[in-house]
Amino acid sequence: MIDRAADGRFLGARVRSLDGSMVAVLPGGAEHPLWGASDRIVGETGLLTISAAVDWDRIGSIPPLADPTRLPPGDEAPGSSRWAGHSRTTWSSTSTASRRSAGRRPRRPARRRR
C-alpha cells in the first residue's frame, strides 16, 4: 500500500512480508556515514535498517541497505520487484538477473567449429 500526501508526494509504502509481518519504507529521517540522507525500513517492532534515500517518484537505482540481514525472510531491498510494484516507476532495467550478474565479466561468445 502506498501512502501519498494530498499533493501526491510519497509518504511511505507498506508490504506484507512472507512471514506475515508488515514492512514499510519511510522516506528520510536517517543519515548514513557513507551515503548520507537515508530512508528508514521499519517493521512492526521498529527500525529494521536504513537505505540510501530514493526519489520515490523517479526511482533511478536500487539503493544500498545498511544491514539487509535484518529484513524478514523473503524480503528484498526497496526497489526490488516486491517494492517496485508499489511505485510509479518499474524496474525493467534492473532485473534480478542483471543484479546477480553485476560485477561479473560478460560471457565469451561460443567458439565456432571448423
Sequence and secondary structure as in RCSB ss.txt:
>XXXX:A:sequence
MIDRAADGRFLGARVRSLDGSMVAVLPGGAEHPLWGASDRIVGETGLLTISAAVDWDRIGSIPPLADPTRLPPGD
EAPGSSRWAGHSRTTWSSTSTASRRSAGRRPRRPARRRR
>XXXX:A:secstr
 EEE TTS EEEEEEE TTS EEEEEEEEEEETTTEEEEEEEETTEEEEEEE   TTS  S   BS GGGS TT 
  TTSHHHHTTSSS  TTS HHHHHTTTS          
